[in-house]
Amino acid sequence: MTPQQITLISFGHFEREFLERIAESVKHEYGHEVVIDEKRLDLSLFYDPARKQYDGNNLLKEIDSLYASESFKTVGMFRVDLFIPILTYIYGQAFLNGRTAIASLFRLNNERYGMTADDKLLLDRFIKEVIHELGHTFGLKHCHVPGCVMASSTYVEDVDQKSRELCHKCRMELETPKDI
């Protein structure tokens, strides 16, 4: 039997060490093997000129249809500004109980908020978002336990307030079979 593997797909330039650190954190949190891949996609197809952003709903669907069948769970990682119609912007999105998620680095860097660049903080924030979106693919919803990685994040400060890990409640929900 092939082990269930999570695939992280880089769309855009990410340093190899950066990707490896994300993969290591994802493996630590979910216990599945993680592989890193790199693909190309014409992002202009997802660009909304009126908003000057990229449509997260359609991008998620595209990643799901093109790449998700190759893996147990797939996360498309981007550097562009994502939105969904009901929100000004998003850090990521996933199909609840699905196989696909997306996450973007765009709004997670300090420079966007007039602060000094901090690569370590940027990596930490992105790891949290990737783990968070994967949680949704495993059926986890937003959590109200302070510090849980599954807590909702409207602002980058919200991302900073949570850990990279699932709280006990979410961990138990993840490990409880849903078919009983």
Summary of the structure (lengths in Angstrom):
residues: 180
radius of gyration: 15.5
end to end distance: 23.2
largest distance: 50.3
contacts: 557
relative contact order: 0.14
helix: 41%
strand: 22%
